[in-house]
Amino acid sequence: MADPLRIATFNTELSRDGPGLLLRDILRADDPQVIAVIDVITTNAPDILLLNSFDYDLNLVALTALRDSIAAKGLHYPYMFALRPNSGITTGLDMDGDGFLGGPRDNQGYDRFAGQGGMALLSRYPIETDKVRDFSSFLWRDLSGALLPMHENTPFPSPEAQRIQRLSSVAHWDVPIAVPKFGTIHLLAFHATPPVFDGPEDRNGRRNHDEVRFWQRYLDGVLFPPPPEQFIILGDANIDPTDGDGLKMAINALLADRRLQDPMPKSNNTTLQNPDHSGDPALDTVDWTDPVPGNLRVDYILPSTNFTILNTGIYWPNSDVEAATIAALASRHRLVWVDLLPPR
């Protein structure tokens, strides 16, 4: 019997306010948040890990520094991967309809500098970088049935903006990883925009919906050739299927898709922090301000149905005061993990 493969996704919230600052904080080796993030990662020891909200730089210097800091604690990731995200890429247009140019909401994805709040992968197994498919330049308007925002029957904020608006607020990737006894596994990684911080046109809510729906259209093969049968959708969808703001149709359709399994990972977080919470609080993956929006489930790992799920969980160590303090210091999000056996 093959050893289980642990896949994890973790929105680290390590993004900093300027380029190079994340690298500075990692190299100093005394930043409390960085230390806490490393502790969470080494405690859970995933074989393959998707990091969200991790600043990108051209030569992956910050990612290398984090990888080396993790290795100093005994957990080794020989392989790593990241591409430039849409966050912070300037457009030269008014993309949010406020009448001004050059703000963070006028970029292809919200953020103050190119690469801020990107994604990255760390892996114990070889990443087939020459076969990666990066969908981050895919235009929102090219998604069939796209819920493009409108204002008074006019494309919002302008036809010119919609002609260049990419769908991905951060990124959508298909990353193949060669795992012994498993074969090649395709990680379908993403980080969607929060469905809030907009106006009555619901620009962010609609974009979040379509960023989530992209994966079903990809699996359908109507946008691009679909991935092989061994795939895992993972990342921060920024939407809960029952609670909080946002359009719920896409996330619920994804969770119900017969090509996928929803492991429904649980933690020992049983404190009901959201008074309007209709879901199971043990499924929540983020500790946001109470009571609004409160704790929600926004981070997901959804393996294809041919995998056997051995175990799954959310690292929310409420019963251990020290560990709980470290987890809260690391990020408002909690690391989500799934242990898999080879496809049947």
C-alpha positions in Angstrom: 0.0 0.0 0.0 1.4 3.4 -1.0 2.0 6.1 1.6 -0.7 8.7 1.6 -0.1 12.0 -0.1 -0.9 15.1 1.9 -2.1 18.1 -0.2 -2.7 21.5 1.6 -3.8 25.0 0.8 -3.0 27.9 3.1 -3.8 31.6 2.6 -0.8 32.9 4.6 -1.7 36.6 4.4 2.1 37.2 4.1 1.6 39.9 1.5 3.4 43.1 2.4 2.9 46.8 1.5 5.8 47.1 -0.9 8.1 45.1 -3.1 11.0 43.4 -1.3 9.4 43.8 2.2 8.3 40.1 2.4 11.9 39.0 1.6 13.2 41.4 4.2 10.9 40.0 6.9 11.7 36.3 6.0 15.5 37.0 6.0 15.4 38.8 9.4 14.2 35.5 10.9 12.5 37.4 13.7 9.2 38.5 12.2 6.4 36.9 14.4 4.0 36.2 11.5 6.6 34.6 9.3 7.8 32.4 12.3 4.1 31.5 12.9 3.5 30.6 9.3 6.6 28.3 9.2 5.4 26.7 12.4 1.9 26.0 10.9 3.5 24.5 7.8 6.0 22.3 9.6 3.4 21.1 12.1 1.1 19.9 9.3 4.0 18.8 6.9 2.1 18.7 3.6 3.8 17.0 0.7 2.4 19.6 -1.7 1.4 23.0 -0.5 -0.4 25.9 -2.3 0.4 29.3 -0.7 -2.1 32.2 -1.2 -1.4 35.9 -0.5 2.3 35.4 -1.0 4.1 38.2 -2.8 5.7 37.3 -6.2 9.1 38.4 -7.4 10.7 37.6 -10.7 13.4 35.2 -9.5 11.3 33.7 -6.6 13.8 35.1 -4.1 11.2 35.5 -1.3 9.8 32.0 -2.0 13.3 30.5 -1.9 14.0 32.2 1.4 10.7 30.8 2.9 11.5 27.4 1.5 15.0 27.5 3.1 13.6 28.7 6.4 11.1 25.7 6.4 14.0 23.4 5.5 15.9 24.7 8.6 13.0 23.2 10.6 13.4 19.8 9.0 10.8 19.9 6.2 12.3 19.9 2.7 10.7 21.1 -0.5 13.1 20.5 -3.4 10.6 21.9 -5.9 8.8 25.3 -6.0 6.7 27.2 -8.5 5.2 30.6 -9.0 4.1 32.8 -11.9 3.4 36.5 -12.0 -0.2 37.1 -10.8 -2.7 39.5 -12.2 -2.7 41.4 -8.9 -1.1 44.8 -9.3 -0.7 44.7 -13.1 -1.6 48.2 -14.3 -4.2 48.7 -17.1 -4.1 52.5 -17.7 -7.9 52.5 -17.5 -10.5 53.3 -14.9 -11.5 49.7 -14.0 -13.7 50.4 -10.9 -15.7 53.3 -12.2 -14.6 55.9 -9.6 -13.5 58.4 -12.2 -9.8 58.2 -11.3 -6.8 56.3 -12.8 -4.0 54.5 -11.1 -5.6 53.1 -8.0 -5.2 49.5 -6.8 -8.7 48.7 -8.1 -7.7 49.9 -11.6 -5.2 47.0 -11.9 -6.1 43.7 -13.5 -6.3 42.4 -9.9 -6.5 44.5 -6.8 -3.2 45.3 -5.1 -0.7 48.1 -4.9 2.3 46.7 -6.8 2.8 44.1 -9.4 3.1 40.7 -7.8 1.5 41.6 -4.5 -0.7 38.9 -3.0 0.3 36.2 -5.5 0.3 32.4 -5.3 3.1 29.8 -5.0 3.6 26.1 -4.8 6.0 24.1 -2.7 6.4 20.4 -3.4 8.4 17.3 -2.4 7.9 16.0 -5.9 8.9 17.2 -9.3 6.7 20.0 -10.8 6.5 19.6 -14.6 7.0 23.3 -15.2 7.2 22.9 -19.0 3.6 21.5 -19.0 2.0 24.2 -16.7 -1.1 25.9 -18.2 -1.5 29.5 -17.0 -5.0 30.8 -17.6 -4.4 34.1 -15.9 -4.6 36.1 -19.1 -8.0 34.6 -20.1 -10.5 37.5 -20.6 -13.6 37.6 -18.4 -15.8 38.3 -21.4 -14.7 35.1 -23.1 -16.2 32.9 -20.4 -19.4 31.5 -21.8 -22.3 33.0 -19.8 -20.1 35.5 -18.0 -21.9 37.7 -15.5 -20.3 40.9 -16.6 -21.3 43.9 -14.6 -23.7 46.4 -16.1 -24.9 49.9 -15.2 -27.9 51.4 -16.9 -27.6 48.8 -19.7 -24.0 49.8 -20.3 -21.0 47.6 -19.7 -19.5 48.7 -16.3 -17.3 50.6 -15.9 -16.9 51.0 -19.7 -16.7 48.9 -22.9 -13.0 49.6 -23.1 -12.4 48.3 -19.6 -14.4 45.1 -20.3 -12.4 44.5 -23.5 -9.2 44.0 -21.5 -10.5 42.8 -18.1 -9.0 39.4 -17.3 -11.1 36.9 -15.3 -8.5 36.0 -12.8 -8.1 38.5 -10.0 -4.9 36.6 -9.0 -4.4 33.5 -11.1 -5.8 30.2 -12.4 -3.2 27.5 -13.0 -3.1 23.9 -14.1 0.2 22.5 -12.6 1.2 18.9 -13.2 3.2 17.2 -10.5 4.8 13.8 -10.9 4.2 11.8 -7.7 5.6 8.2 -7.3 2.8 5.5 -7.3 0.3 8.2 -8.1 1.5 9.3 -11.5 1.0 12.9 -12.7 -1.5 14.9 -10.7 -2.9 18.1 -12.0 -3.3 20.8 -9.4 -5.9 23.4 -10.5 -5.0 26.3 -8.3 -6.6 29.7 -7.9 -7.4 32.6 -5.6 -10.7 34.4 -6.3 -11.5 38.0 -5.5 -13.7 38.8 -2.4 -17.3 39.3 -3.5 -17.5 42.6 -1.7 -15.9 46.1 -1.8 -17.8 47.3 -4.9 -21.1 49.1 -5.7 -24.6 48.2 -6.9 -23.1 46.8 -10.2 -21.7 43.9 -8.0 -18.5 43.9 -10.0 -16.6 41.8 -7.4 -19.5 39.5 -6.6 -19.9 38.7 -10.3 -16.2 38.2 -10.9 -15.9 35.9 -7.8 -18.8 33.8 -9.2 -17.2 33.5 -12.6 -13.7 32.8 -11.2 -15.2 29.8 -9.4 -17.3 28.7 -12.4 -14.2 28.8 -14.6 -13.1 25.4 -13.3 -16.4 23.6 -14.3 -16.1 25.1 -17.8 -12.5 23.9 -17.9 -13.5 20.4 -16.9 -16.2 20.5 -19.5 -13.6 21.1 -22.2 -15.4 24.1 -23.7 -12.6 26.6 -23.0 -9.5 24.5 -23.4 -8.7 20.8 -23.6 -9.7 19.4 -20.1 -7.1 18.0 -17.7 -6.5 14.3 -17.4 -8.5 12.4 -14.9 -6.2 12.9 -11.9 -6.8 16.5 -10.8 -7.4 18.5 -7.6 -9.0 21.9 -7.4 -7.6 23.9 -4.5 -7.2 27.4 -3.2 -9.1 30.3 -1.8 -12.5 30.7 -3.5 -13.3 33.6 -1.1 -16.9 32.5 -0.8 -18.9 30.3 1.6 -21.6 28.0 0.1 -24.2 29.1 2.7 -23.1 32.1 4.7 -21.7 35.6 4.1 -21.9 37.8 1.0 -21.6 36.7 -2.6 -23.4 34.8 -5.4 -23.6 31.2 -4.2 -24.6 29.4 -7.4 -21.1 28.7 -8.7 -19.5 27.4 -5.5 -22.5 25.2 -4.8 -22.4 23.8 -8.3 -18.7 23.1 -8.0 -19.1 21.3 -4.7 -21.9 19.2 -6.2 -20.0 18.4 -9.4 -20.0 14.6 -9.9 -16.4 14.7 -11.2 -15.2 16.0 -7.8 -15.2 15.0 -4.1 -15.8 17.4 -1.3 -13.9 16.0 1.6 -15.7 18.5 3.9 -12.6 18.8 6.2 -13.4 19.7 9.8 -11.7 21.3 12.7 -12.5 21.4 16.4 -13.8 24.9 15.9 -17.3 24.6 17.2 -17.8 28.1 18.5 -20.5 29.8 16.6 -19.1 33.2 15.8 -21.5 34.2 13.1 -25.1 34.9 14.4 -26.5 34.2 10.9 -24.4 31.1 10.4 -26.5 28.3 8.9 -23.6 26.0 8.1 -21.4 23.8 10.2 -18.9 26.0 12.1 -16.4 23.1 12.0 -16.1 23.5 8.3 -15.0 27.2 8.6 -11.5 27.9 7.3 -11.1 31.6 8.2 -11.6 33.7 11.3 -12.9 37.0 10.1 -14.2 39.9 12.2 -17.2 38.9 14.4 -20.1 39.2 14.0 -19.8 40.3 10.4 -18.8 38.5 8.3 -17.8 36.0 11.0 -16.0 32.7 10.4 -16.7 31.2 7.0 -15.6 28.4 4.7 -13.7 29.9 1.8 -10.6 27.6 1.3 -11.1 24.4 -0.5 -9.4 21.1 -1.7 -11.6 19.2 -4.1 -10.0 16.0 -5.5 -11.3 14.2 -8.6 -13.4 11.1 -7.8 -10.8 8.5 -8.6 -8.7 9.4 -5.6 -9.3 7.6 -2.2 -9.6 10.2 0.6 -7.9 8.8 3.7 -8.2 11.7 6.0 -8.8 15.4 6.0 -8.9 18.4 8.3 -8.5 22.1 9.1 -5.7 23.2 11.3 -7.7 25.1 14.0 -6.1 24.0 17.3 -8.5 25.5 19.8 -7.7 22.9 22.5 -4.0 23.8 22.5 -3.6 27.4 23.7 0.0 27.8 22.4 -0.8 26.2 19.0 -4.0 28.2 18.7 -2.1 31.5 19.4 0.5 30.6 16.7 -2.2 29.7 14.1 -4.0 33.0 14.8 -0.8 34.9 14.5 0.1 33.3 11.2 -3.1 34.2 9.4 -6.8 34.7 9.8 -7.1 31.7 7.4 -6.4 28.2 8.6 -4.4 25.6 6.7 -6.6 23.0 5.0 -5.3 19.5 4.2 -6.3 16.2 2.6 -4.5 12.9 2.7 -5.0 10.9 -0.5 -4.3 7.4 -1.6 -3.5 6.7 -5.3 -6.4 6.8 -7.8 -8.4 3.6 -8.0 
